[in-house]
């Protein structure tokens, strides 16, 4: 493992990061309302766009990488042509912060989870497909199952809710976490759902039975902000206070602990081949490691 780069990226917290599949570009979004594209070869900035009126809280690329979705505390979702970064659609379901966005596996839908518990799903053309109340409290994470017909949603509150698409009908509720849930991710071709809850509990759910098949407890006094599963699904990167832990997914063995030069690690991203890890922080910087 080797630190490759550290550079000032935004004028405030770096809240969202995403590598392109060719590993040529890293996209970042910040609390300064700016979206930036960085050249992975030399980490120079290729493009900078200000389209939101407030923090860029979340982002996702469509599977064909011709469209980028961003969500903001300005209560809007914006769809951009990529990599041109021309604004295609500005969308709003309710006047609430958009905390999480995700494209469906086939890239035809884009889902957004907002404060107030709403999920809204739009087509790539900006047409509303369905919207529903997934919770009475703020959402912080949503995840499409690989077949695109199931969506998991969670945030403040104890439960993860499951929704059939495109009907937007609730088909299940997962209980076991307390107070808050986040960092949802389907793995193993949809056979498992990974969730991270308040007090650092990581759960693995069997999606055939929706029973917990594994649970791991992180350091109880640590400030843990999220867990990210690597593209090959063998490693978990966990953002903690002033550091990032790398753990083996199946054994949960600690592989490495990476010190970060700032207290708050506000975003993480793997390159598609899993060889690079990017971390954004409260100190406005992006740090890059080679995991080879």
N, C-alpha and C positions, 0 to 999 in steps of 0.2 A: 504494500500500500504506500502511495506517495502523494503528497500534496502537490498539485500541479499549478494552481493559480489562486490568487485572492485579489479581488478588485472592487472598487467602489462602483455600485451599480445603480443606486437610486438615492433620492434625497430623504428617504425615510425607510421604515421596515420593508424588506423584500418578502412579499406575502405569497407569491406563486411562481413556480418554476416548471418548465417542460422542455425536454430535449426532442428534436425532430428524429425520425427513425433513421435518417442517414448519418446522424451524429455530427452534422455540420453546423447546426444552429441550436442555441439555448435561448428560450423565450422566458422573460421575467416580467412580473407585474409587481408594482409597489404601492405602498401607502401614499405615495406622492401622485397617484392617479395615472402614472405613465406605464406603458408597455414597451419593452425593449427587446431587440433581437441581437444576440451576441454570436460572433464567429468563433466556433470551437477551436479553430486552428491557432488563433493568436489572442482570443478573448477581446478583440476590438468590437465596438458597437457597430452593427450594420444598419439598424433602423431604430427610430424612437417615435412613438405615437402617443399623443394625449387625446383620448376620446371620452373618457369618463370624467365626471365632475368630482369624483372622490376616489377612495382607495380601490385598487384592483385587487380584489380579495381572492379570486379563484380563476382558473382557466383550464381549457382542454382543447386538444386538436382532434379534428375528425380523422377517421382511419385513413382517408386518402390524403390527409394533410393539406387540403385545399381551403380549409376553413378553420378559423380559431374562434372559440367562444370565450368571453370574459364576463365575469360577474363582479358587481361593485356595491359598495355601501351607498352609491348614488341611486340604488334600487332598480338598476337596469341590467339587462343582459345585452351584450353587443356581439354580433357576428361579423367577423372580418374575413376578407379574402386573404389567403396566406400563400406565399410570404409577402405579397404586395402591401398588406395591411391597409386596404381600403375598406371603409365601413360599408357593410352590406345591409344590416338591419339593426335597429335599436329596439329592444323588446322590454315590455314591463307587464307583469301579471298583477302585482299588488305593490303598494308603496312601502316596501320593506327591503332591508338589506339582503342582497343575493349572496349567500355564503358558499355555495358549491354549484358547479356546473359539470356536466358529463355528456359526451356524445354516446349514442347507442353503438353497439359493436359493429353494426352495418353502416354507421355514419349518417343514417337518414333522419334521426331524431336528435334533439339536444334537450336535456333535462336540466332544470334549475331548481335548487332547494333554497328557500328563503326563511328569514326570521318570520315568526308567526306561524310556522309549520306548513307552509304551502310548497307544493311541487307543481311546476308547470312544464309541459313538454311541447316544444315547437318543432316544426319541420325545418329543414335547412333553408327553405324559402321564407321562413319567418311566420308561417301560419301556425296558429295554436292548434295542437292536437287534442290535448286534455289538460285539465288542471284540477287539483284536489287538495284537501287538507290532510296531510299525512301525520300531523301532530297538532296539539294545541300550543306547543312551545317551539322555540327556534330550532331550525334544522341546521346541521353543520356538515352532513355527509350524505351522499346518495351513491348508489352503485347499481349499474345494469348487470344482470346475469348474462353470460355469453350468448344465450339465445335471443336476447333483447326483449323477451316477453315478461320479464320479472324485474322489478326495481325494489331495492332495499333503501330505506330512509331512516335517519336517526339524528339526534341532536340532544338538546336538553330534555331530561326525562329518562326514565328507566328502560324504555322499550325500543326495539328495532321493529319497524313495520314493513310488511311485504305487500307489493301491489302488482296486480296483473295489468299488462298493457296490450293494446291501447285503451282498454276500458277504464283504467284508473280505479279498479275495485280492490279493496283490501282483502288479501287472501291469507294473512297470517300475522302474528305478533310474537316476537322473540323476547323472552324475559330472562334476566340473569344479571344484567348490569345494574348499577344504581346511579342516580343523579344525572348522568350525561353519558352519551355514546358518540363515538366518531370514528373516522378512519376506516370506513367500510370498503371491503374488496373481495370479489369473488375470485377464487383460485381453483386449480385442478380442473379446468374446463367446467367450472360451475358446481363441482361436487362439494366444495367448501366455501363458507363465507367467513372472512376474518373481520373481527371488530375490536376496537379498543375503547374501553370505558373509563369513567372517572375512577381515580385511585389506582390507575395503571394496570388494570386487568385486561389481558388479551385473551379473546375467546375464538375458538375455531368451531364452526357449526357444520354439521352434516346436513346438506340441503335436501337429502332424501327424507330424513326424519325430523330435521330441525332441532336435533339434540346437540348439546355441547359435547364435542369429542376430545377437546383439549383446552386447558386454561392455564395461563401463565401470569404470575404476579411480578411486576417490576418493583423497583425500589419504592417503598410506600411513601417516603418523604421527598421523592424527586419530583421535579416539575416536568411532566411529560406532555408534549403537545401533539404527538401523532406518531403513527407507524406507517411505513411504506414498504410494500413487498416488491422485491426485485422482479424484473421481467421474466427470468427463468424460475421464479417462485421458490428459490432455495435459500434466500436471505431476506431478513427484515431489518430495515434501518429505522431506528427509533430516535426521534428528536427529544432530547432531554435538556435540562438546564446546563448550559455551557458545554455540551458534548452531544455526540451522536453515538449510539450503540449499534453494532452490527451483530445479529444473532442468526444462527442456523434455524430455519423454519421448522424442520421436523424434530430436531433434538432440543431446540431453544438454547443451545450452548452459546455462550458469549464468544464471538470470534475476534472482535476488536472494539476498542472505545476510542473515538476520535475527539480530541479536545477542540473546542471552538473558541475563538477569541472574543466571544460576546455571550452574555447570559441567555438571551432568548434566541433559539433557533426557530425561525418562523416559517421555513419551507424547505422541502427536500425534493430531489428528482434524481432518478437513475437514467442513464442512457439506455437505449433499447437493448444493447448487448450486455448491459449490466456492468460494464467496465469502468464507467465514470459515475461518480456521485457528486451532486451539487447541493450545497446548503446555503440558504439565504438567512440573514440575521437581522437583528434589531439595529445593528451598527451600520446598516445600509450596504453591506458587502455581500458578495457571492464568493464562496470558496469551493474549489474543485479538487477532488481526489481521484487518482487512478487506483482501482481496486485490484489490479492484476498482481 
